[in-house]
């Protein structure tokens, strides 16, 4: 009987951990006008690691926080390349770009410096445990067994849905773009974000 209760308690505890791990901490996605949750994260810029702070970045101007499924995959590669190509225009508008994914920092060190993608132009942050995504109401899809990236390396992390938040200097969300609900391409996220920050 004791063993039965022990097993039941273990199952409940395990489910609780999974609930937290896969982003159910926030009951719903954030909306335009909501205050964006501030966060700090281990990030990489041109292959160099540093601690990114959303709060410190907002003190300088608007921030584009874009969540993406994984480095070195088709749509994410195109999105990173587009942000890198237009980085000077975001800078001219006073905006900071930060990409966030479930990739570990080692993968991001390579991705952030890769001349074909981030090209050292903007930072990408690691949300390996999905805690940041959860505060934004994003539910992480679990890893897919045997899935590999464009380099042939196995991807062993969960996938955050492609979602972009344009956040004003006051910390409030100005716009949200989701590939799942808005049915837009990865590069559309870049163009739409730029149009908004240029109009601020």
N, CA, C and O of each residue as an XYZ file, in Angstrom:
800
protein
N       0.828     -1.210      0.000
C       0.000      0.000      0.000
C       0.872      1.273      0.000
O       0.599      2.240     -0.712
N       1.925      1.230      0.826
C       2.826      2.389      0.906
C       3.510      2.602     -0.432
O       3.691      3.732     -0.884
N       3.892      1.474     -1.066
C       4.556      1.557     -2.365
C       3.639      2.191     -3.405
O       4.082      2.962     -4.257
N       2.348      1.853     -3.320
C       1.357      2.393     -4.257
C       1.261      3.913     -4.116
O       1.250      4.635     -5.113
N       1.193      4.393     -2.875
C       1.101      5.833     -2.634
C       2.388      6.544     -3.046
O       2.359      7.670     -3.544
N       3.526      5.863     -2.829
C       4.819      6.432     -3.230
C       4.862      6.636     -4.737
O       5.310      7.679     -5.214
N       4.397      5.638     -5.489
C       4.372      5.723     -6.956
C       3.451      6.842     -7.420
O       3.774      7.582     -8.349
N       2.303      6.959     -6.765
C       1.333      8.004     -7.133
C       1.926      9.387     -6.862
O       1.786     10.299     -7.677
N       2.591      9.535     -5.708
C       3.217     10.814     -5.370
C       4.310     11.165     -6.368
O       4.456     12.321     -6.764
N       5.074     10.155     -6.771
C       6.156     10.378     -7.739
C       5.603     10.834     -9.081
O       6.162     11.723     -9.723
N       4.486     10.212     -9.505
C       3.858     10.580    -10.774
C       3.337     12.014    -10.742
O       3.489     12.754    -11.714
N       2.734     12.401     -9.646
C       2.216     13.769     -9.501
C       3.364     14.771     -9.528
O       3.284     15.813    -10.179
N       4.444     14.433     -8.803
C       5.621     15.307     -8.778
C       6.227     15.452    -10.174
O       6.597     16.551    -10.587
N       6.324     14.337    -10.895
C       6.898     14.349    -12.255
C       6.050     15.195    -13.191
O       6.582     15.951    -14.004
N       4.726     15.072    -13.079
C       3.828     15.865    -13.927
C       3.977     17.344    -13.621
O       3.923     18.181    -14.523
N       4.168     17.668    -12.335
C       4.350     19.073    -11.949
C       5.606     19.648    -12.578
O       5.609     20.783    -13.055
N       6.677     18.855    -12.576
C       7.921     19.313    -13.194
C       7.750     19.526    -14.686
O       8.246     20.508    -15.239
N       7.049     18.609    -15.340
C       6.809     18.738    -16.782
C       5.974     19.968    -17.086
O       6.206     20.665    -18.073
N       5.001     20.223    -16.226
C       4.142     21.395    -16.417
C       4.961     22.675    -16.386
O       4.765     23.569    -17.210
N       5.883     22.757    -15.430
C       6.736     23.938    -15.333
C       7.700     23.977    -16.506
O       7.906     25.025    -17.118
N       8.297     22.812    -16.820
C       9.332     22.735    -17.867
C       8.816     23.160    -19.230
O       9.521     23.839    -19.977
N       7.592     22.768    -19.561
C       7.106     23.043    -20.901
C       6.171     24.236    -20.994
O       5.266     24.274    -21.828
N       6.405     25.210    -20.122
C       5.869     26.534    -20.364
C       4.419     26.790    -20.021
O       3.770     27.611    -20.668
N       3.888     26.096    -19.002
C       2.500     26.348    -18.649
C       2.384     27.330    -17.484
O       1.306     27.505    -16.915
N       3.503     27.970    -17.133
C       3.501     28.895    -16.003
C       2.636     30.115    -16.288
O       2.015     30.659    -15.375
N       2.590     30.541    -17.518
C       1.758     31.684    -17.918
C       0.488     31.108    -18.540
O       0.570     30.309    -19.473
N      -0.675     31.498    -18.044
C      -1.923     30.875    -18.484
C      -2.273     31.171    -19.941
O      -2.912     30.354    -20.603
N      -1.861     32.324    -20.436
C      -2.174     32.654    -21.828
C      -1.070     33.513    -22.419
O      -0.256     34.096    -21.702
N      -1.064     33.576    -23.739
C      -0.071     34.425    -24.388
C      -0.306     35.881    -24.026
O      -1.432     36.300    -23.762
N       0.766     36.631    -24.017
C       0.637     38.052    -23.734
C      -0.010     38.760    -24.913
O      -0.002     38.252    -26.035
N      -0.562     39.919    -24.658
C      -1.254     40.690    -25.687
C      -0.641     42.074    -25.830
O       0.109     42.534    -24.968
N      -0.970     42.720    -26.923
C      -0.530     44.089    -27.161
C      -0.984     44.962    -25.997
O      -2.136     44.888    -25.568
N      -0.071     45.791    -25.489
C      -0.388     46.658    -24.362
C       0.029     46.085    -23.019
O       0.131     46.826    -22.041
N       0.274     44.767    -22.948
C       0.738     44.151    -21.707
C       2.177     44.580    -21.424
O       2.926     44.925    -22.338
N       2.542     44.553    -20.167
C       3.934     44.810    -19.791
C       4.727     43.538    -20.068
O       4.358     42.460    -19.602
N       5.796     43.661    -20.811
C       6.614     42.500    -21.157
C       7.417     42.033    -19.944
O       8.031     42.855    -19.263
N       7.425     40.745    -19.664
C       8.247     40.244    -18.551
C       9.727     40.503    -18.829
O      10.235     40.144    -19.891
N      10.409     41.121    -17.885
C      11.845     41.353    -18.072
C      12.586     40.066    -17.739
O      12.109     39.254    -16.946
N      13.733     39.887    -18.335
C      14.514     38.679    -18.098
C      15.989     38.959    -18.323
O      16.367     39.909    -19.008
N      16.804     38.113    -17.733
C      18.230     38.084    -18.039
C      18.530     36.689    -18.554
O      17.878     35.725    -18.154
N      19.510     36.574    -19.438
C      19.823     35.269    -20.016
C      21.253     35.222    -20.503
O      21.844     36.239    -20.862
N      21.794     34.018    -20.506
C      23.117     33.810    -21.095
C      22.958     33.959    -22.600
O      22.109     33.309    -23.208
N      23.769     34.810    -23.192
C      23.621     35.095    -24.617
C      24.990     35.122    -25.298
O      26.034     35.093    -24.648
N      24.944     35.178    -26.628
C      26.192     35.212    -27.394
C      26.093     36.259    -28.496
O      25.075     36.373    -29.178
N      27.163     37.013    -28.654
C      27.266     37.993    -29.726
C      28.608     37.773    -30.417
O      29.663     37.924    -29.800
N      28.565     37.419    -31.688
C      29.789     37.152    -32.461
C      30.661     36.089    -31.798
O      31.888     36.142    -31.867
N      30.000     35.116    -31.149
C      30.731     34.014    -30.528
C      31.198     34.278    -29.116
O      31.794     33.400    -28.493
N      30.944     35.470    -28.592
C      31.362     35.819    -27.229
C      30.159     35.823    -26.293
O      29.140     36.451    -26.581
N      30.285     35.122    -25.179
C      29.184     35.005    -24.218
C      29.090     36.237    -23.312
O      30.097     36.850    -22.957
N      27.856     36.576    -22.951
C      27.616     37.672    -22.004
C      26.225     37.491    -21.418
O      25.449     36.663    -21.894
N      25.914     38.256    -20.397
C      24.587     38.197    -19.785
C      23.719     39.309    -20.369
O      23.991     40.495    -20.179
N      22.671     38.901    -21.083
C      21.755     39.877    -21.675
C      20.696     40.254    -20.649
O      20.167     39.391    -19.948
N      20.387     41.548    -20.563
C      19.337     42.040    -19.675
C      18.330     42.832    -20.495
O      18.671     43.847    -21.102
N      17.093     42.364    -20.510
C      16.049     43.095    -21.229
C      15.830     44.462    -20.611
O      15.640     45.447    -21.324
N      15.856     44.524    -19.296
C      15.624     45.802    -18.607
C      16.671     46.848    -19.006
O      16.336     48.005    -19.261
N      17.926     46.433    -19.058
C      18.992     47.374    -19.436
C      18.865     47.795    -20.897
O      19.138     48.945    -21.241
N      18.453     46.870    -21.750
C      18.295     47.187    -23.169
C      17.145     48.153    -23.390
O      17.231     49.037    -24.242
N      16.056     47.990    -22.618
C      14.901     48.880    -22.757
C      15.233     50.309    -22.320
O      14.592     51.263    -22.762
N      16.229     50.449    -21.459
C      16.634     51.790    -21.021
C      17.212     52.585    -22.186
O      17.259     53.815    -22.147
N      17.657     51.865    -23.234
C      18.247     52.520    -24.401
C      17.233     52.781    -25.513
O      17.453     53.640    -26.366
N      16.121     52.041    -25.503
C      15.134     52.181    -26.568
C      14.317     50.913    -26.739
O      14.424     50.001    -25.919
N      13.500     50.834    -27.789
C      12.664     49.642    -28.010
C      13.508     48.395    -28.248
O      14.652     48.474    -28.695
N      12.924     47.251    -27.941
C      13.615     45.973    -28.119
C      12.719     45.011    -28.899
O      11.527     44.888    -28.617
N      13.307     44.338    -29.874
C      12.605     43.283    -30.607
C      13.081     41.952    -30.030
O      14.229     41.554    -30.224
N      12.185     41.273    -29.322
C      12.494     39.953    -28.762
C      11.838     38.921    -29.674
O      10.613     38.835    -29.759
N      12.667     38.152    -30.344
C      12.077     37.147    -31.227
C      12.459     35.737    -30.797
O      13.637     35.388    -30.712
N      11.435     34.940    -30.531
C      11.618     33.535    -30.168
C      11.617     32.717    -31.458
O      10.830     32.981    -32.366
N      12.497     31.729    -31.535
C      12.571     30.888    -32.734
C      12.871     29.444    -32.314
O      13.462     29.223    -31.257
N      12.471     28.466    -33.124
C      12.605     27.059    -32.725
C      14.033     26.552    -32.517
O      14.329     25.958    -31.481
N      14.922     26.780    -33.490
C      16.267     26.224    -33.353
C      17.252     26.831    -34.335
O      16.924     27.078    -35.496
N      18.462     27.067    -33.851
C      19.545     27.504    -34.735
C      19.855     26.398    -35.736
O      19.642     25.218    -35.461
N      20.348     26.787    -36.877
C      20.740     25.862    -37.942
C      19.588     25.002    -38.444
O      19.744     23.803    -38.678
N      18.420     25.638    -38.608
C      17.278     25.009    -39.293
C      16.730     26.052    -40.274
O      16.880     27.256    -40.065
N      16.102     25.574    -41.334
C      15.708     26.427    -42.460
C      15.121     27.790    -42.162
O      15.740     28.806    -42.476
N      13.938     27.837    -41.560
C      13.265     29.110    -41.313
C      14.020     29.993    -40.341
O      14.046     31.214    -40.497
N      14.640     29.379    -39.328
C      15.379     30.141    -38.325
C      16.649     30.742    -38.922
O      17.048     31.852    -38.570
N      17.270     30.004    -39.819
C      18.464     30.512    -40.491
C      18.123     31.720    -41.364
O      18.843     32.718    -41.377
N      17.003     31.607    -42.097
C      16.568     32.715    -42.968
C      16.213     33.941    -42.140
O      16.510     35.070    -42.532
N      15.578     33.718    -40.995
C      15.180     34.829    -40.120
C      16.411     35.538    -39.554
O      16.483     36.767    -39.559
N      17.378     34.757    -39.065
C      18.598     35.337    -38.512
C      19.360     36.123    -39.581
O      19.872     37.211    -39.315
N      19.432     35.569    -40.779
C      20.126     36.246    -41.879
C      19.443     37.583    -42.205
O      20.115     38.588    -42.440
N      18.110     37.583    -42.218
C      17.357     38.806    -42.522
C      17.567     39.862    -41.438
O      17.732     41.041    -41.751
N      17.563     39.453    -40.161
C      17.821     40.410    -39.080
C      19.229     40.989    -39.212
O      19.436     42.185    -39.010
N      20.193     40.133    -39.553
C      21.577     40.603    -39.709
C      21.691     41.602    -40.863
O      22.378     42.617    -40.748
N      21.017     41.308    -41.965
C      21.064     42.176    -43.141
C      20.479     43.557    -42.856
O      20.932     44.559    -43.409
N      19.467     43.597    -41.987
C      18.778     44.861    -41.706
C      19.157     45.465    -40.355
O      18.535     46.426    -39.901
N      20.168     44.902    -39.725
C      20.568     45.352    -38.384
C      20.830     46.851    -38.324
O      20.416     47.503    -37.365
N      21.502     47.412    -39.316
C      21.815     48.846    -39.305
C      20.554     49.708    -39.279
O      20.538     50.778    -38.671
N      19.503     49.237    -39.940
C      18.244     49.986    -39.955
C      17.545     49.911    -38.597
O      16.920     50.880    -38.164
N      17.651     48.760    -37.926
C      17.102     48.653    -36.569
C      17.873     49.583    -35.634
O      17.282     50.263    -34.795
N      19.197     49.607    -35.785
C      20.034     50.463    -34.947
C      19.698     51.939    -35.174
O      19.627     52.720    -34.225
N      19.491     52.311    -36.438
C      19.140     53.695    -36.764
C      17.819     54.096    -36.121
O      17.607     55.266    -35.803
N      16.934     53.124    -35.932
C      15.638     53.384    -35.285
C      15.752     53.303    -33.765
O      14.762     53.480    -33.056
N      16.960     53.036    -33.266
C      17.184     52.978    -31.815
C      16.794     51.668    -31.181
O      16.676     51.585    -29.958
N      16.588     50.628    -31.992
C      16.085     49.354    -31.481
C      17.178     48.299    -31.310
O      18.131     48.233    -32.086
N      17.014     47.484    -30.281
C      17.885     46.337    -30.015
C      17.167     45.076    -30.467
O      15.950     44.960    -30.325
N      17.932     44.125    -31.016
C      17.378     42.823    -31.416
C      17.960     41.766    -30.500
O      19.166     41.753    -30.249
N      17.102     40.867    -29.991
C      17.585     39.708    -29.237
C      16.769     38.486    -29.664
O      15.543     38.474    -29.557
N      17.466     37.467    -30.144
C      16.811     36.214    -30.487
C      16.862     35.284    -29.293
O      17.843     35.291    -28.548
N      15.813     34.473    -29.093
C      15.758     33.551    -27.954
C      15.304     32.175    -28.441
O      14.294     32.052    -29.133
N      16.060     31.149    -28.071
C      15.686     29.780    -28.455
C      16.091     28.802    -27.361
O      16.716     29.184    -26.372
N      15.731     27.539    -27.548
C      16.086     26.495    -26.594
C      17.491     25.958    -26.792
O      17.919     25.060    -26.068
N      18.215     26.498    -27.765
C      19.589     26.057    -28.013
C      20.476     26.330    -26.799
O      20.277     27.310    -26.082
N      21.457     25.452    -26.578
C      22.414     25.732    -25.511
C      23.412     26.782    -26.003
O      23.468     27.095    -27.193
N      24.185     27.309    -25.082
C      25.053     28.438    -25.415
C      26.168     28.045    -26.387
O      26.646     28.884    -27.151
N      26.577     26.799    -26.365
C      27.630     26.366    -27.298
C      27.150     26.454    -28.741
O      27.880     26.928    -29.611
N      25.924     25.997    -28.999
C      25.349     26.103    -30.343
C      25.184     27.571    -30.740
O      25.404     27.944    -31.892
N      24.797     28.384    -29.779
C      24.572     29.802    -30.074
C      25.868     30.558    -30.309
O      25.888     31.530    -31.064
N      26.943     30.130    -29.676
C      28.238     30.760    -29.945
C      28.594     30.624    -31.417
O      29.065     31.572    -32.046
N      28.363     29.427    -31.960
C      28.658     29.193    -33.381
C      27.673     29.952    -34.269
O      28.070     30.577    -35.252
N      26.396     29.895    -33.921
C      25.337     30.519    -34.721
C      25.484     32.036    -34.757
O      25.302     32.658    -35.803
N      25.815     32.628    -33.610
C      25.897     34.093    -33.536
C      27.058     34.636    -34.364
O      27.007     35.763    -34.857
N      28.110     33.819    -34.512
C      29.281     34.266    -35.269
C      29.232     33.860    -36.737
O      30.007     34.366    -37.549
N      28.321     32.947    -37.081
C      28.267     32.415    -38.450
C      27.951     33.522    -39.454
O      26.909     34.168    -39.341
N      28.818     33.751    -40.423
C      28.592     34.836    -41.396
C      27.349     34.654    -42.261
O      26.867     35.611    -42.867
N      26.833     33.439    -42.320
C      25.631     33.185    -43.115
C      24.335     33.474    -42.355
O      23.265     33.542    -42.959
N      24.426     33.643    -41.051
C      23.217     33.805    -40.235
C      23.280     35.082    -39.386
O      23.030     36.167    -39.913
N      23.600     34.989    -38.112
C      23.648     36.207    -37.285
C      24.809     37.108    -37.671
O      24.736     38.326    -37.506
N      25.865     36.520    -38.176
C      27.024     37.267    -38.707
C      27.632     38.244    -37.710
O      28.230     39.245    -38.104
N      27.481     37.958    -36.425
C      28.047     38.842    -35.406
C      27.345     40.175    -35.277
O      27.862     41.089    -34.634
N      26.165     40.301    -35.882
C      25.467     41.596    -35.902
C      24.550     41.823    -34.689
O      24.371     42.958    -34.247
N      23.978     40.749    -34.160
C      23.065     40.883    -33.018
C      23.189     39.639    -32.143
O      23.726     38.615    -32.564
N      22.684     39.749    -30.924
C      22.834     38.665    -29.951
C      21.682     37.665    -29.996
O      20.557     37.992    -30.372
N      22.006     36.431    -29.596
C      20.997     35.388    -29.428
C      21.170     34.794    -28.032
O      22.292     34.573    -27.578
N      20.052     34.539    -27.360
C      20.079     34.086    -25.966
C      19.569     32.662    -25.829
O      18.729     32.206    -26.604
N      20.091     31.972    -24.832
C      19.703     30.588    -24.557
C      18.594     30.528    -23.516
O      18.705     31.095    -22.430
N      17.533     29.835    -23.868
C      16.424     29.563    -22.944
C      16.247     28.050    -22.889
O      15.168     27.523    -23.159
N      17.329     27.365    -22.533
C      17.371     25.902    -22.585
C      16.303     25.233    -21.722
O      15.845     24.135    -22.041
N      15.910     25.881    -20.642
C      14.894     25.290    -19.760
C      13.494     25.802    -20.068
O      12.523     25.350    -19.461
N      13.380     26.736    -20.999
C      12.071     27.238    -21.397
C      11.425     28.197    -20.410
O      10.232     28.482    -20.516
N      12.192     28.695    -19.459
C      11.612     29.564    -18.429
C      11.194     30.926    -18.981
O      10.154     31.463    -18.600
N      12.007     31.478    -19.875
C      11.666     32.787    -20.458
C      10.428     32.652    -21.334
O       9.499     33.453    -21.234
N      10.419     31.642    -22.188
C       9.262     31.409    -23.067
C       7.985     31.249    -22.248
O       6.928     31.747    -22.637
N       8.081     30.560    -21.124
C       6.909     30.339    -20.275
C       6.320     31.642    -19.766
O       5.100     31.789    -19.697
N       7.194     32.608    -19.403
C       6.677     33.882    -18.892
C       5.953     34.668    -19.983
O       5.145     35.549    -19.691
N       6.250     34.341    -21.247
C       5.578     34.991    -22.370
C       4.374     34.169    -22.868
O       3.769     34.487    -23.892
N       4.049     33.116    -22.122
C       2.887     32.309    -22.466
C       3.096     31.368    -23.627
O       2.130     30.906    -24.234
N       4.356     31.073    -23.950
C       4.651     30.191    -25.076
C       4.892     28.767    -24.585
O       5.687     28.545    -23.672
N       4.213     27.818    -25.185
C       4.350     26.418    -24.807
C       5.375     25.750    -25.718
O       5.215     25.744    -26.939
N       6.406     25.199    -25.138
C       7.483     24.579    -25.904
C       7.078     23.195    -26.393
O       6.533     22.387    -25.641
N       7.354     22.941    -27.661
C       7.146     21.603    -28.213
C       8.345     20.743    -27.835
O       9.484     21.190    -27.971
N       8.111     19.508    -27.360
C       9.223     18.659    -26.923
C      10.176     18.304    -28.057
O       9.807     18.390    -29.228
N      11.414     17.902    -27.712
C      12.395     17.528    -28.741
C      11.883     16.388    -29.620
O      11.120     15.535    -29.168
N      12.315     16.388    -30.879
C      11.934     15.322    -31.806
C      13.111     14.357    -31.944
O      14.205     14.745    -32.353
N      12.870     13.115    -31.601
C      13.909     12.095    -31.597
C      14.561     11.953    -32.969
O      13.887     11.741    -33.977
N      15.868     12.074    -32.984
C      16.620     11.860    -34.222
C      16.660     13.036    -35.175
O      17.255     12.929    -36.247
N      16.038     14.170    -34.818
C      16.036     15.328    -35.709
C      17.421     15.968    -35.746
O      18.067     16.135    -34.712
N      17.869     16.322    -36.951
C      19.189     16.927    -37.114
C      19.097     18.298    -37.776
O      18.142     18.599    -38.494
N      20.115     19.123    -37.517
C      20.137     20.451    -38.118
C      20.804     20.396    -39.488
O      21.165     19.319    -39.963
N      20.967     21.550    -40.121
C      21.515     21.590    -41.481
C      22.971     21.133    -41.540
O      23.489     20.846    -42.619
N      23.630     21.064    -40.383
C      25.013     20.601    -40.333
C      25.104     19.104    -40.070
O      26.196     18.537    -40.026
N      23.934     18.461    -39.894
C      23.917     17.033    -39.597
C      24.053     16.713    -38.122
O      24.215     15.552    -37.748
N      23.988     17.757    -37.266
C      24.097     17.539    -35.824
C      22.710     17.371    -35.210
O      21.754     18.036    -35.610
N      22.617     16.479    -34.240
C      21.323     16.194    -33.613
C      20.839     17.380    -32.780
O      21.620     18.029    -32.084
N      19.541     17.649    -32.867
C      18.914     18.716    -32.069
C      18.232     18.056    -30.881
O      17.287     17.287    -31.056
N      18.696     18.345    -29.691
C      18.172     17.646    -28.513
C      17.414     18.555    -27.547
O      17.260     18.229    -26.369
N      16.944     19.693    -28.051
C      16.197     20.609    -27.180
C      14.778     20.809    -27.698
O      14.468     20.468    -28.839
N      13.918     21.369    -26.844
C      12.548     21.659    -27.241
C      12.489     22.851    -28.182
O      13.439     23.626    -28.291
N      11.347     22.985    -28.864
C      11.191     24.043    -29.865
C      10.186     25.091    -29.392
O       9.029     24.784    -29.107
N      10.658     26.332    -29.318
C       9.776     27.445    -28.949
C       9.088     27.933    -30.224
O       9.760     28.152    -31.232
N       7.767     28.107    -30.205
C       7.055     28.580    -31.404
C       7.594     29.934    -31.877
O       7.898     30.804    -31.062
N       7.709     30.107    -33.197
C       8.240     31.357    -33.744
C       7.293     32.514    -33.439
O       6.212     32.622    -34.019
N       7.717     33.369    -32.525
C       6.889     34.489    -32.064
C       7.778     35.693    -31.805
O       8.830     35.569    -31.178
N       7.358     36.856    -32.285
C       8.144     38.075    -32.125
C       7.355     39.116    -31.331
O       6.164     39.330    -31.557
N       8.055     39.752    -30.401
C       7.464     40.818    -29.589
C       8.246     42.104    -29.819
O       9.465     42.132    -29.647
N       7.551     43.165    -30.205
C       8.172     44.484    -30.290
C       7.775     45.204    -29.005
O       6.596     45.435    -28.740
N       8.786     45.551    -28.217
C       8.544     46.122    -26.889
C       9.032     47.566    -26.856
O      10.170     47.860    -27.220
N       8.154     48.458    -26.414
C       8.492     49.876    -26.339
C       9.424     50.173    -25.176
O       9.578     49.352    -24.272
N      10.037     51.331    -25.197
C      10.966     51.737    -24.139
C      10.302     51.741    -22.765
O      10.973     51.588    -21.745
N       8.975     51.917    -22.743
C       8.235     51.904    -21.476
C       7.978     50.498    -20.965
O       7.380     50.321    -19.904
N       8.430     49.486    -21.721
C       8.267     48.098    -21.292
C       6.980     47.445    -21.737
O       6.740     46.276    -21.434
N       6.148     48.181    -22.451
C       4.877     47.606    -22.915
C       5.004     47.031    -24.323
O       5.754     47.538    -25.158
N       4.255     45.965    -24.560
C       4.295     45.301    -25.860
C       3.525     46.125    -26.888
O       2.345     46.426    -26.710
N       4.218     46.480    -27.963
C       3.610     47.284    -29.023
C       2.974     46.388    -30.081
O       1.929     46.721    -30.641
N       3.612     45.251    -30.350
C       3.087     44.331    -31.372
C       3.595     42.924    -31.120
O       4.655     42.719    -30.528
N       2.807     41.956    -31.585
C       3.178     40.540    -31.492
C       2.924     39.896    -32.845
O       1.879     40.112    -33.459
N       3.883     39.106    -33.306
C       3.720     38.346    -34.549
C       3.965     36.870    -34.250
O       4.964     36.509    -33.627
N       3.050     36.029    -34.699
C       3.185     34.593    -34.493
C       3.004     33.872    -35.824
O       2.016     34.083    -36.527
N       3.967     33.023    -36.158
C       3.839     32.267    -37.406
C       2.663     31.310    -37.340
O       2.019     31.039    -38.353
N       2.379     30.791    -36.140
C       1.293     29.829    -35.981
C      -0.083     30.452    -36.184
O      -0.943     29.865    -36.840
N      -0.291     31.641    -35.621
C      -1.620     32.250    -35.707
C      -1.761     33.273    -36.826
O      -2.847     33.448    -37.378
N      -0.658     33.952    -37.162
C      -0.717     34.976    -38.218
C      -0.356     34.429    -39.592
O      -0.540     35.093    -40.612
N       0.167     33.192    -39.597
C       0.525     32.525    -40.862
C       1.465     33.376    -41.715
O       1.217     33.628    -42.894
N       2.557     33.811    -41.072
C       3.556     34.609    -41.782
C       4.885     33.853    -41.810
O       5.135     32.982    -40.978
N       5.724     34.197    -42.771
C       7.015     33.527    -42.908
C       8.003     34.048    -41.874
O       7.750     35.053    -41.208
N       9.120     33.361    -41.748
C      10.144     33.788    -40.777
C      10.696     35.168    -41.109
O      10.965     35.958    -40.204
N      10.868     35.466    -42.376
C      11.408     36.779    -42.757
C      10.367     37.896    -42.626
O      10.727     39.066    -42.494
N       9.080     37.539    -42.661
C       8.028     38.537    -42.430
C       8.152     39.129    -41.026
O       7.859     40.305    -40.812
N       8.586     38.306    -40.077
C       8.776     38.783    -38.700
C       9.760     39.956    -38.685
O       9.568     40.937    -37.967
N      10.796     39.834    -39.479
C      11.838     40.858    -39.525
C      11.305     42.149    -40.138
O      11.465     43.228    -39.569
N      10.680     42.031    -41.286
C      10.182     43.204    -42.001
C       9.101     43.941    -41.219
O       9.087     45.171    -41.173
N       8.191     43.177    -40.601
C       7.110     43.796    -39.827
C       7.662     44.492    -38.570
O       7.196     45.568    -38.193
N       8.646     43.873    -37.937
C       9.269     44.477    -36.742
C       9.964     45.784    -37.111
O       9.846     46.782    -36.400
N      10.686     45.768    -38.222
C      11.404     46.970    -38.650
C      10.440     48.104    -38.946
O      10.687     49.248    -38.563
N       9.339     47.795    -39.628
C       8.353     48.821    -39.971
C       7.808     49.489    -38.706
O       7.566     50.696    -38.690
N       7.619     48.703    -37.659
C       7.067     49.258    -36.412
C       8.079     50.123    -35.690
O       7.752     51.237    -35.280
N       9.316     49.634    -35.522
C      10.307     50.441    -34.779
C      10.679     51.722    -35.527
O      11.018     52.731    -34.909
N      10.614     51.677    -36.848
C      10.892     52.890    -37.626
C       9.799     53.938    -37.427
O      10.040     55.135    -37.583
N       8.600     53.477    -37.082
C       7.487     54.401    -36.892
C       7.356     54.949    -35.479
O       6.480     55.771    -35.210
N       8.216     54.500    -34.580
C       8.128     54.969    -33.190
C       8.735     56.357    -33.009
O       8.739     56.890    -31.900
